[in-house]
Amino acid sequence: MRTRYPAAAVSTVLAATLATGGCTASAVGGGAASGTPSASTDCVRVVEENGRKTDECLPLAPERERVDLGTPVFSNPTEVTNPLHASSRVQQVIYDGHVDGKPFRTELTLLPDIKTVTVNGEQVRARTLQYVSFSDGRVKEVATDWFAQADDGSVWYLGEDVFNYENGVVENTGGTWRAGKSGPAAMIMPRDPKAGDVYRPENSPGTVFEEVTVKAVGQTVPGPYGPVKGAIRTTEINQDGTRENKVIAPGYGELTIDEPGPDLEAITLAVPTDVAPGPAPSELAALSAAVRAAHADATDATVAKARAAWDAYRAADRVPQLLAQQMDRDLDSLAAAVKARDAALVRGAALRVAQNDLDLHLRHEPLATVEAARLALWARQTALDSAARDTGAVAGDATSLELTWDRVKHDTDPARAARIDAALKALREAADRKDVQAAHQATDRLASAL
């Protein structure tokens, strides 16, 4: 999708401004909004991660290399057929990795909602993707993104609403932008990218900015379950001057994101791309039962059973390498937390193990079934966090429940949906008041409705 900044750095992005004086500046976005290329190169000033402005301009590509300077025409914008963009066929993708030294997990889901955005005076209908990232299992960033395909097959980014969380509550909304208000619509994927193409998936300096250069096309790259053909490799420069190398592949979108330093994010699996025919192996059901037991009551014995069930499942079914590493690490962390009798670490590690387990089900079960299991997981987690009187965790749990519910409520029986809505509303109100007893009662209502 685009670069995700650490929460500590998000507010610094807002400080970026167009340079004056030593740099020659043209209209922001070149000709993306007007359809005419600018005569000179934009100057976007580097803003360091700590928020300090510099006099240095980003080393941007020459205007002649950009392929996003025309005015897009949108006749049928919600039919996204470009195979390299996630909204073309992917219902949900799961990313795993490490960011800032912590386990980092992302759920990217195509929603049924259609958003209307004004682009160059035209009302454009856009597809909606929900982005939710978790650090150490807890909600860290949420975004709702809007995309539309132009008549030439290129895909354009029309804006996003961003919410950055700290200890379960919204800390800021840095990175929020809207085409026609904060800046121009921005090309996020050309129709037929070629090596040397340059485009800007975000092009509102002062709020968000990225410039991408295509390095190679027609690549065959490793995927979660085998080689993937037709991928491209890109390098992306961000507003703080850092660069990211990405692999973008059909059926996945951004397959891997290699950030500066030790941070790495990659897709664990995608639906429907990685769906396997036939029933799930019996070892997966046994694993899930053991994981639920450890989540409810983590002891040396329940964790050992979960480990044994994991080993048995891994021997019986294919598991993406990154997810296998994540599960191994999280089970080790859970065992260590139990031995240390650290209740907070136990709750966090048990949650991450349970998240990993449900991700495995995506290969074998309908997405709606897995989402329903996620709702039940977050309800159990809310009960555990309420009992521990962890108000920040409860607030984050309520958010995770609401976001998951947004993905499935359109397919839910209206009477049942009303009960779930009422329980979630009561939970949100209790969480906002930091009333853990009321939150626990609302969770009981929610569990009954689920």
Protein Blocks (a to p, Z undefined) as FASTA:
>chain_A
ZZcddfklmmmmmmpccdehjbccddehijmmnopacfbdcddddddfkopacfbdcddd
dfklpcklbccddfblmlcfbfkbfklmpmbdcddddeehiacdddddddfbdcdddeeh
iacddddddddddeehiafbdcdddddddfkopacdebdcddddeehiafbfghiacehk
lmccddfbdfbdcehiacdfbacehiaccddddfbghiacddfkbccehiacdddddfko
pacdddddehklpmbacdehjbdcddfbdcfklpcedjddfklmmmmmmmmmmmmoccfk
lmmmmmmmmmmmmmmpccdfklmmmmmmmmmmmmmmmmnopaklmmmmmmmmmmmmmmmm
mmmmcfklmmmmmmmmmmmmmmmmmmnopaklmmmmmmmmmmmmmmmmmmgcfklmmmmm
mmmmmmmmmmmnopaklmmmmmmmmmmmZZ
